[in-house]
Amino acid sequence: MLAGAVAVAIPAAILATATPANAYAPTAGAAEIILEANTQTDLAANALASGWWGHETSTHNKATFLGLNTSGTTLAAVLAKIGPDANAGNLNVAFVQNPSISNVRPTIAAGETVGQAYTWFDGSTFGSSYSGNTADTDYVDTISTDASYNAWVNAGSPVVGYDSNLTPIDAAAPGAPASGTHALGKSILNNWASGTNIGLIFYVSNTTASNGEPVVLAGADGKAEAAYVPLTTAALPADHSQDPAAGKSAAYDSIRTSAGYIDTTVGDRTAASAVTSNVASPAAQGAAVTFSTTVTDTDNGNAPVTAGTVTFKDGASTLGTATPNASGVASLPVSTLSSGSHSISATYAGPTTGLHLAGSTAAPEAYTIQGANTTTVVAVNPNANNDTSTNVTLTAHAFKTGDAAQTTIPGHVTFIGHRSGSATTTVLGSNIPTDASGVASVVVNFATADPTWTVEADFTPTDGVNYQASIDTSAPFAVTAPANPPQVSVGNVTADIPAGTMTLSTPYTSSNPLNVGTLTQNSDPTTGFSGSTTFGNIAIVDTLAGDLPWTLTAQSSNLTGGTTGTGVINAQNVGITGMSAAQAPTGGVATFFPIAAASPAIEPGVVGTLGLAGLPAKTIAHTAHGVGSWNLGGTLTVNAPADTPAGHYAGTVTFTLTAQ
């Protein structure tokens, strides 16, 4: 209802809001609307995060006051953020659903009233309070629309009251009948469904219309001077735990669908710095690492934030929580990270009392925990009296460092030989797997006599996440020249391999051609004719030395003839598909390449490389190992345009076999 109108019907004008929020302001900065209980201080420390209209605090009997957060500043400075015309005496209240800048600061025409500019409004102003009671008819405040307000005015502005079902009644009329169509509006306790996203708006008004409805003042940009705070409505809980009228029925609860409010935004914005650690990555397994982030208030000169909670996570798993200290630093010591890669994140959540701060998430830190240290022990057997003719066995045993049981760790070992004074190393065994006992071994012969050999064993665990690699270079080894070195005489041996041949033959000649037969007219006669026939006995005999690869290609000429002798079927209309080997050498494998005839058929004289036409000739078969006898076959297709003259046509297909 409007200020001063039917004052007897409303115990006190109320203004619904919640925790301080980043309200929109036409100037720089944010005018923070705060909701307080019982008294108005305009201090962030007394702001509420949620509550019940006119029934605040644990006793549910305190009034709800609307204020503006003036902590660290002045009221005049905050009002200036709403608009140049705003003052403590001209801020009025309206409501919209799903608030945004566009519906909070709409373009205002001259003389436009609050009911025309916004969806709902009441008679509350800055500093008003909502006061409720425990009666079934407790309605706290009336919310009007433009239509309901005008209906009420046209009805003579009757006194409005409410019955136990929150139905508006004519309180001063005999029998207090329901108001019907001229009801002023609905109670704030049931004007919205539970869970509705609404925006409570402070708008500036210095005048009223002829019906007493406030006129919205526009700024220099033609838009309303306004600020807002988003809220989510809440119903009384079924267990009456916050019901000011304890013991009421379930119906009492269900009627009051918007009896409470929850702040859906926040006041000051915060920033959490990137996560850091006091131990450099990668860290040893079991290391005590402290992860930290610094939380600052970006709306307050990046001052340290000392309230709220920071939750540290490893990926999706929570590691623990911490509260920022006086410097805004939240730290969490952790010593339980497993071996491998981790992504450590920190998310700040503001406090639920006092000035509500926005949550923020720090940039995660990529962190690695090394696997357990391993120990590798290398040995040479025998390790004495060896000469260049002796075979020796090199062994390496790998196990977890400090493990008395020397538990087996699967992996691979590379043995490397070093000689003093030589920069050259000799790989004696590469990537040798460990056996069931965790031992890798290889038998080698040292071809170079040298008393300064040292054998190195490089162990690489299969599980590179939980275990680290290790090296042992502690196996010195002396190799002498044999007392009676073997005598060597080299004899020359020669042999010749014949070059071999490769032949290709086909049974089809001018006197014995491959006959496709009479082409069949296609179901759509305009597309011409088509015919196919199978062929075989493309014989390849390959005796070339080296078992070389070969490639078989095919190229067609135009087919000529017809009853006039001048007809032509374009070579692009000839294709070979379905190739296979009826005979192949043992283990011989060939790859075949289908070459489809052009479809629709190409007219004579049109140059192109479709089908078997043009150069280079089309590859129809290939093998990597060609030696032996092959017998190949497939399907040959001929297409012809619809305007091809009738008659007999002939041409050639040239097969070419090339060794590579």
C-alpha positions in Angstrom: 0.0 0.0 0.0 1.0 3.6 -0.3 2.5 5.6 2.5 -0.3 7.2 4.5 -3.1 5.2 2.8 -5.3 3.0 5.1 -2.7 3.1 7.8 -5.0 1.3 10.1 -4.8 -1.8 8.0 -1.1 -2.3 8.3 0.7 -2.5 11.7 3.8 -0.9 10.2 5.1 -0.5 6.7 7.8 -3.1 6.0 10.5 -3.3 3.5 11.7 -6.9 2.5 15.3 -7.4 1.9 18.1 -9.7 3.0 21.9 -9.8 3.4 23.7 -6.8 2.0 23.9 -7.2 -1.8 25.6 -5.6 -4.8 22.6 -3.5 -5.7 22.7 -1.8 -9.0 23.5 1.9 -8.9 23.6 4.4 -11.8 26.9 5.7 -10.6 30.1 3.9 -9.8 30.1 1.6 -6.8 27.3 -0.4 -5.1 24.6 0.8 -2.8 24.2 -2.1 -0.4 20.7 -2.6 1.0 20.9 -4.4 4.3 18.1 -6.0 6.4 18.3 -5.6 10.2 16.4 -6.9 13.2 14.6 -4.7 15.7 16.6 -1.5 15.1 18.3 0.3 12.3 22.0 0.9 12.5 23.0 0.9 8.9 26.1 -1.1 9.8 27.2 -4.2 7.9 28.0 -6.1 11.1 24.2 -6.2 11.9 23.1 -7.3 8.5 21.0 -10.5 8.2 21.4 -13.2 5.6 17.8 -14.5 5.8 14.8 -14.2 8.0 11.0 -13.9 8.3 9.1 -10.8 7.4 8.3 -8.9 10.7 9.3 -12.0 12.8 13.1 -11.7 13.1 15.6 -13.3 15.5 15.2 -16.6 17.4 12.3 -15.3 19.3 10.5 -14.4 16.0 9.0 -11.2 17.5 11.4 -8.5 16.3 10.6 -6.0 13.6 12.4 -6.0 10.2 14.2 -2.8 9.3 15.6 -1.8 6.0 18.8 0.2 5.8 21.7 1.0 3.7 25.2 -0.2 4.6 27.2 3.0 5.6 30.1 1.1 7.2 33.3 3.1 6.5 31.4 5.8 4.6 28.5 8.2 5.0 24.8 7.9 4.2 25.1 10.7 1.7 27.8 8.9 -0.2 25.7 5.8 -0.4 22.6 7.6 -1.5 24.6 9.3 -4.3 25.4 5.8 -5.6 21.6 5.2 -6.1 21.1 8.5 -8.0 21.8 12.2 -7.8 18.2 12.9 -6.6 18.2 10.2 -3.9 17.8 11.3 -0.3 16.8 9.6 2.9 13.2 10.8 2.5 12.3 9.9 -1.1 13.3 6.2 -1.4 10.3 4.1 -1.9 9.9 0.3 -2.4 8.8 -1.8 -5.4 9.2 -5.4 -6.5 9.8 -7.3 -9.7 10.3 -11.0 -10.6 13.6 -12.2 -12.0 15.3 -8.9 -11.5 17.8 -7.5 -14.0 19.1 -4.1 -14.9 16.5 -3.8 -17.6 13.5 -4.2 -15.3 15.0 -2.5 -12.3 16.0 0.7 -14.2 13.3 0.8 -17.0 13.0 3.9 -19.2 10.5 6.2 -17.5 8.0 8.4 -19.2 7.0 11.8 -17.7 4.5 11.2 -14.9 4.9 7.4 -15.0 3.8 5.9 -11.7 5.3 3.0 -9.7 2.5 0.6 -10.7 3.2 1.4 -14.4 7.0 1.0 -14.0 7.1 -2.0 -11.8 5.1 -5.2 -11.1 4.4 -4.7 -7.4 4.8 -2.0 -4.8 3.9 -1.2 -1.2 4.0 1.9 1.0 7.4 1.3 2.5 10.3 3.7 2.5 13.9 3.8 3.6 13.9 3.2 7.4 10.5 1.6 7.5 9.9 -1.5 9.6 7.7 -4.6 9.2 6.1 -5.8 12.5 4.1 -9.0 12.7 2.2 -10.8 15.4 1.0 -14.3 16.2 -2.6 -14.0 15.1 -3.9 -16.1 12.1 -4.8 -12.7 10.5 -1.1 -11.5 10.8 -0.4 -10.3 7.2 2.5 -7.9 8.0 2.3 -5.8 4.8 0.2 -5.5 1.7 1.7 -5.8 -1.8 -0.2 -4.1 -4.6 -0.2 -4.1 -8.4 -1.2 -1.1 -10.4 -4.6 -2.8 -11.2 -5.4 -3.8 -7.6 -4.4 -0.4 -6.3 -6.6 1.5 -8.8 -9.5 -0.9 -8.0 -9.1 -0.1 -4.3 -9.0 3.6 -5.0 -12.1 3.4 -7.3 -13.9 1.5 -4.5 -13.4 4.5 -2.2 -10.2 3.2 -0.5 -11.9 1.0 2.0 -10.1 -0.2 5.1 -8.3 -3.5 4.3 -7.8 -6.4 6.7 -7.2 -10.1 6.3 -8.9 -13.3 7.5 -7.2 -16.4 8.8 -6.6 -17.6 5.2 -4.9 -14.2 4.3 -7.8 -13.3 2.2 -8.3 -9.5 2.0 -11.5 -8.2 3.7 -13.3 -4.9 4.1 -12.3 -4.6 7.8 -14.7 -1.7 8.5 -17.7 -3.1 6.7 -20.4 -5.0 8.6 -19.5 -8.6 8.8 -16.0 -7.8 7.3 -16.7 -9.3 3.9 -14.0 -10.3 1.4 -12.8 -7.4 -0.5 -13.2 -9.1 -3.9 -12.1 -7.3 -7.0 -11.3 -4.1 -5.1 -8.8 -5.6 -2.7 -5.8 -3.4 -2.2 -3.5 -6.4 -3.0 -2.1 -9.5 -1.2 -0.1 -10.0 2.0 3.6 -10.1 1.6 3.4 -13.5 3.4 1.7 -15.2 0.4 2.1 -12.8 -2.6 4.6 -15.2 -4.2 5.1 -18.9 -4.4 7.9 -20.3 -2.3 11.2 -20.2 -4.2 10.3 -17.2 -6.4 13.2 -15.0 -7.5 12.2 -11.4 -6.7 14.0 -8.1 -6.6 13.2 -5.5 -3.9 13.8 -2.1 -5.4 14.6 1.3 -4.0 13.3 3.9 -6.4 13.3 7.7 -6.1 10.0 9.6 -6.0 9.3 13.2 -5.1 5.7 13.5 -6.3 2.5 11.4 -6.5 -0.2 11.1 -9.2 -3.8 12.2 -8.7 -4.7 8.8 -7.2 -1.9 9.1 -4.6 0.4 6.7 -6.4 4.1 7.7 -6.4 5.6 9.0 -9.6 9.0 7.4 -10.5 11.8 9.9 -11.0 14.1 9.4 -14.0 17.8 10.3 -14.1 19.6 12.2 -16.9 19.6 9.0 -19.0 15.8 8.7 -18.9 15.9 5.6 -16.7 14.7 5.2 -13.1 17.1 6.1 -10.4 17.0 2.8 -8.5 18.9 0.1 -6.7 17.8 -3.5 -6.0 18.6 -6.6 -4.1 17.6 -10.1 -5.3 15.8 -12.4 -2.9 14.3 -15.9 -3.0 11.1 -16.3 -1.1 10.6 -19.1 1.5 7.6 -20.7 3.2 7.4 -21.5 6.9 8.7 -25.0 7.6 6.3 -27.7 8.3 7.8 -28.4 11.7 7.1 -24.8 12.8 10.7 -24.5 13.9 10.7 -20.9 12.9 7.0 -20.4 13.0 6.1 -17.3 15.1 2.7 -18.9 15.7 3.9 -22.2 16.9 1.3 -25.0 17.0 -0.5 -23.7 14.0 -1.8 -26.3 11.4 -0.1 -27.4 8.3 -2.6 -25.4 6.3 -1.3 -22.3 8.2 2.2 -23.1 6.8 1.0 -23.8 3.3 -0.9 -20.5 3.1 2.2 -18.5 4.0 4.2 -19.3 0.8 6.5 -16.2 1.0 6.7 -15.6 4.7 10.5 -15.7 4.6 13.3 -14.6 2.4 16.8 -15.7 1.5 19.5 -13.5 0.1 20.4 -14.7 -3.4 23.3 -12.4 -4.0 26.0 -11.0 -1.8 27.5 -7.8 -0.7 31.2 -7.1 -1.3 32.9 -9.1 -4.0 35.9 -11.1 -3.0 39.0 -12.5 -4.8 41.0 -15.6 -3.7 44.5 -15.6 -5.0 46.0 -18.6 -6.8 46.8 -21.5 -4.5 50.4 -21.7 -3.4 52.4 -24.3 -1.5 55.4 -24.1 0.9 57.1 -27.2 -0.6 58.1 -27.0 -4.2 56.5 -29.5 -6.6 57.3 -32.3 -7.1 57.4 -33.2 -3.4 58.5 -36.5 -1.8 55.9 -39.0 -0.9 54.5 -38.3 2.6 55.8 -34.7 2.7 53.9 -32.3 4.9 52.7 -29.6 2.5 50.8 -26.4 3.4 48.5 -25.0 0.7 47.5 -21.4 1.0 45.3 -18.7 -0.6 44.7 -15.1 0.2 41.1 -13.7 0.3 40.6 -10.0 -0.3 37.6 -7.7 -0.5 37.7 -6.2 -4.0 34.9 -3.7 -3.2 37.0 -2.4 -0.2 40.4 -1.7 -1.6 41.4 -5.4 -1.6 41.4 -5.4 2.2 42.0 -8.8 3.8 38.9 -10.9 4.4 39.0 -12.5 7.9 35.6 -14.2 8.0 34.1 -17.1 6.1 35.6 -20.4 5.1 38.0 -21.6 2.5 37.5 -25.2 1.2 40.6 -26.8 -0.3 40.1 -29.6 -2.8 42.2 -32.1 -4.7 40.2 -32.3 -7.9 36.7 -33.2 -6.6 37.8 -34.5 -3.3 37.7 -32.2 -0.3 41.0 -32.0 1.7 39.7 -29.7 4.5 38.7 -26.2 5.4 40.4 -23.2 6.9 39.5 -19.7 8.1 41.4 -16.7 6.7 43.7 -15.1 9.3 44.2 -11.4 10.0 46.0 -11.0 6.7 43.3 -12.8 4.8 45.5 -15.9 4.3 43.8 -19.4 4.7 46.2 -22.3 5.0 45.7 -26.0 5.1 48.5 -28.5 6.0 48.3 -31.8 4.1 50.5 -34.9 4.3 48.2 -37.5 2.8 48.4 -36.8 -1.0 49.0 -39.9 -3.0 51.8 -40.2 -5.6 51.0 -38.6 -8.9 49.6 -35.4 -10.3 47.1 -33.3 -8.3 45.1 -30.1 -8.9 44.7 -28.2 -5.6 41.9 -25.6 -5.6 40.5 -23.3 -3.0 37.0 -22.0 -2.8 35.9 -19.2 -0.5 32.4 -19.0 1.0 31.4 -15.9 2.9 29.9 -15.9 6.4 26.2 -16.4 7.0 26.0 -13.5 9.4 27.2 -9.9 9.2 27.9 -8.4 5.8 27.6 -11.2 3.3 30.7 -11.6 1.1 30.7 -13.1 -2.3 32.2 -16.5 -2.8 35.3 -16.8 -5.1 37.5 -19.6 -6.4 41.3 -19.4 -6.5 43.2 -20.6 -9.6 44.3 -24.2 -8.8 47.8 -25.3 -8.3 49.1 -28.2 -10.3 51.1 -30.3 -7.8 53.0 -33.6 -8.0 53.9 -36.1 -5.3 56.8 -38.3 -6.3 56.7 -42.0 -6.0 58.6 -43.9 -3.4 62.3 -44.1 -3.7 63.7 -47.4 -5.0 67.1 -49.0 -4.6 68.8 -51.0 -7.4 71.7 -53.4 -6.6 73.8 -54.6 -9.6 76.1 -57.6 -9.6 78.5 -59.4 -12.0 78.9 -63.2 -11.9 81.6 -64.4 -12.0 83.4 -61.2 -10.9 87.0 -62.4 -11.0 89.5 -64.0 -13.4 87.5 -63.0 -16.5 88.9 -62.4 -19.9 87.5 -61.5 -23.2 86.5 -65.1 -23.9 84.4 -65.4 -20.7 80.6 -65.0 -20.6 79.3 -63.3 -17.5 75.9 -62.8 -16.0 74.8 -59.3 -15.0 72.0 -59.0 -12.5 70.1 -56.1 -11.0 67.6 -56.3 -8.1 65.2 -53.4 -7.5 63.1 -52.8 -4.4 61.5 -50.0 -2.4 64.1 -48.1 -0.4 64.0 -48.9 3.3 61.9 -52.0 2.7 63.5 -54.7 4.8 61.6 -57.4 2.9 62.8 -56.0 -0.4 59.4 -56.4 -1.9 59.4 -57.0 -5.7 58.8 -54.0 -7.9 58.1 -54.8 -11.5 60.0 -52.8 -14.1 62.9 -52.9 -16.6 66.6 -52.6 -16.3 69.2 -51.3 -18.8 72.8 -52.4 -18.2 75.6 -50.0 -19.3 79.3 -50.6 -19.3 81.8 -47.8 -18.5 85.6 -47.8 -18.8 87.8 -45.3 -17.0 89.3 -42.8 -19.3 86.9 -43.5 -22.1 83.9 -41.3 -22.9 82.3 -44.2 -24.8 79.7 -46.3 -23.0 78.5 -49.7 -24.0 74.9 -50.9 -23.7 75.2 -54.4 -22.4 71.5 -55.1 -22.2 68.5 -52.9 -22.9 65.1 -52.8 -21.3 65.5 -56.2 -19.6 62.3 -57.0 -17.6 62.5 -58.0 -13.9 61.3 -61.5 -13.0 59.0 -62.6 -10.2 61.8 -62.0 -7.8 62.3 -58.4 -9.0 65.6 -59.4 -10.7 66.7 -58.6 -14.2 69.6 -60.5 -15.8 71.5 -60.7 -19.0 74.5 -62.8 -20.2 77.2 -60.8 -22.0 80.7 -61.0 -23.2 83.2 -58.2 -22.6 85.1 -58.0 -25.9 87.6 -55.3 -24.7 90.2 -56.1 -22.1 90.3 -53.4 -19.5 90.8 -53.5 -15.7 88.6 -50.4 -15.2 85.2 -51.7 -16.4 82.2 -50.6 -14.2 78.7 -52.0 -14.8 75.8 -49.6 -14.3 72.1 -50.7 -13.9 69.3 -48.2 -14.7 66.0 -49.4 -13.2 62.6 -47.9 -14.5 59.5 -49.1 -12.6 56.4 -50.1 -14.5 54.4 -48.1 -12.0 56.1 -44.7 -12.6 53.5 -42.9 -10.4 54.1 -44.7 -7.1 57.8 -45.5 -7.6 60.8 -43.6 -8.8 63.6 -44.8 -11.0 67.0 -45.7 -9.5 70.6 -46.3 -10.7 73.4 -48.4 -9.3 77.0 -48.0 -10.6 78.8 -49.9 -7.9 79.9 -53.0 -9.8 83.6 -52.6 -10.9 84.8 -55.3 -13.1 88.2 -56.2 -14.6 88.6 -57.9 -18.0 91.9 -59.3 -19.2 93.1 -60.6 -22.5 93.0 -64.5 -22.6 96.3 -66.3 -21.9 95.9 -68.3 -25.1 93.8 -66.2 -27.5 92.0 -68.1 -30.2 93.6 -68.1 -33.7 91.4 -66.8 -36.4 91.6 -67.4 -40.2 89.1 -65.9 -42.5 88.1 -67.6 -45.7 86.0 -66.0 -48.5 82.7 -67.5 -49.6 80.8 -66.4 -52.7 77.3 -67.3 -54.0 75.0 -66.0 -56.8 71.3 -65.5 -56.8 69.5 -65.5 -60.1 67.7 -62.3 -61.0 64.6 -64.2 -61.9 61.7 -63.0 -64.0 58.2 -61.7 -63.7 55.4 -62.4 -66.3 51.9 -61.2 -66.8 49.3 -62.8 -69.1 45.6 -62.5 -69.9 43.4 -64.9 -72.0 41.5 -62.1 -73.7 42.5 -61.2 -77.3 40.9 -59.6 -80.3 39.7 -63.1 -81.3 38.7 -64.0 -77.8 37.6 -60.8 -76.1 36.0 -60.4 -72.7 32.3 -60.0 -73.8 30.2 -57.8 -71.5 27.2 -58.7 -73.6 24.3 -56.4 -74.5 24.0 -53.5 -72.1 20.8 -53.1 -70.2 18.8 -49.9 -70.4 18.6 -48.3 -66.9 15.3 -48.0 -65.1 15.5 -44.3 -65.8 16.1 -44.4 -69.6 17.5 -40.9 -69.6 20.5 -42.2 -67.7 21.6 -44.6 -70.4 22.8 -48.2 -70.4 24.9 -50.4 -68.1 26.4 -53.9 -68.2 28.9 -56.0 -66.2 30.7 -59.3 -66.5 33.2 -61.2 -64.4 36.7 -62.0 -65.6 39.6 -64.1 -64.4 42.9 -65.8 -65.3 45.0 -62.6 -65.0 48.1 -64.7 -64.4 51.2 -63.4 -62.7 54.4 -65.5 -62.2 57.0 -63.8 -60.1 60.5 -65.4 -59.7 62.4 -62.2 -59.1 65.1 -62.3 -56.4 64.4 -60.3 -53.2 60.6 -61.1 -53.0 59.9 -57.6 -54.3 56.6 -55.7 -54.1 54.6 -55.3 -57.3 51.8 -53.2 -58.5 49.2 -54.0 -61.2 47.5 -51.2 -63.1 44.8 -51.0 -65.7 44.0 -48.5 -68.4 41.1 -48.6 -70.9 40.8 -47.2 -74.4 37.5 -45.7 -75.7 35.2 -48.4 -77.1 34.3 -47.7 -80.7 31.8 -49.2 -83.2 28.0 -49.1 -83.4 25.9 -49.7 -86.5 27.5 -46.7 -88.2 31.0 -47.4 -87.1 31.4 -44.0 -85.7 29.9 -44.6 -82.2 32.2 -44.1 -79.2 31.9 -45.1 -75.5 34.2 -42.9 -73.4 36.9 -44.8 -71.5 35.8 -43.1 -68.3 32.7 -45.3 -68.5 34.8 -48.5 -68.0 35.6 -49.7 -64.5 36.9 -52.7 -62.6 35.7 -53.7 -59.1 35.5 -56.8 -56.9 39.1 -57.9 -57.6 40.3 -61.0 -55.7 43.0 -63.7 -56.0 41.8 -67.2 -57.1 45.4 -68.3 -56.6 48.1 -66.8 -54.4 51.5 -68.0 -53.0 51.5 -69.4 -49.5 51.2 -66.5 -47.2 50.7 -64.1 -50.1 48.5 -61.1 -49.4 47.4 -58.6 -52.0 45.4 -55.3 -51.6 42.8 -54.6 -54.3 41.5 -51.2 -55.3 38.1 -50.8 -56.9 37.9 -48.4 -59.9 34.2 -47.7 -60.5 32.9 -46.8 -64.0 31.6 -43.2 -64.3 28.0 -42.9 -63.4 26.1 -41.2 -64.9 27.9 -42.1 -68.0 30.2 -39.5 -69.7 29.6 -38.4 -73.2 32.2 -39.1 -76.0 34.9 -36.5 -76.3 34.8 -35.4 -72.7 38.3 -35.6 -71.3 38.7 -36.8 -67.7 40.3 -39.4 -65.4 37.2 -41.2 -64.1 37.0 -45.0 -64.5 40.0 -46.5 -66.2 40.6 -43.5 -68.4 43.6 -41.2 -68.5 47.1 -41.2 -67.1 48.5 -42.4 -64.8 47.0 -45.8 -65.2 44.8 -46.8 -62.2 46.2 -49.2 -59.6 43.9 -52.2 -59.1 46.2 -54.5 -57.1 49.4 -54.3 -54.9 51.4 -56.7 -52.8 54.4 -56.1 -50.6 55.8 -59.6 -51.2 55.2 -60.6 -54.8 57.2 -63.8 -55.4 55.2 -66.8 -56.5 52.2 -67.5 -58.8 49.0 -65.4 -58.8 45.7 -65.7 -60.6 43.5 -62.6 -60.3 40.0 -61.8 -61.4 37.2 -59.3 -60.9 34.2 -57.6 -62.5 34.3 -55.3 -65.5 31.5 -52.7 -65.9 30.7 -50.6 -69.0 28.2 -47.7 -68.8 26.9 -45.7 -71.9 24.9 -42.5 -72.3 21.3 -42.7 -73.5 22.3 -41.2 -76.8 24.8 -43.9 -77.7 24.1 -45.4 -81.1 23.1 -49.1 -81.2 25.5 -51.7 -82.3 28.7 -53.6 -81.3 31.6 -51.8 -79.6 35.1 -53.0 -78.9 38.2 -51.6 -77.1 41.2 -52.6 -75.0 42.1 -52.7 -71.3 45.8 -52.7 -70.8 47.1 -54.4 -67.6 50.7 -53.4 -66.5 52.7 -55.2 -63.8 55.6 -53.3 -62.2 58.1 -54.6 -59.7 59.3 -52.0 -57.1 
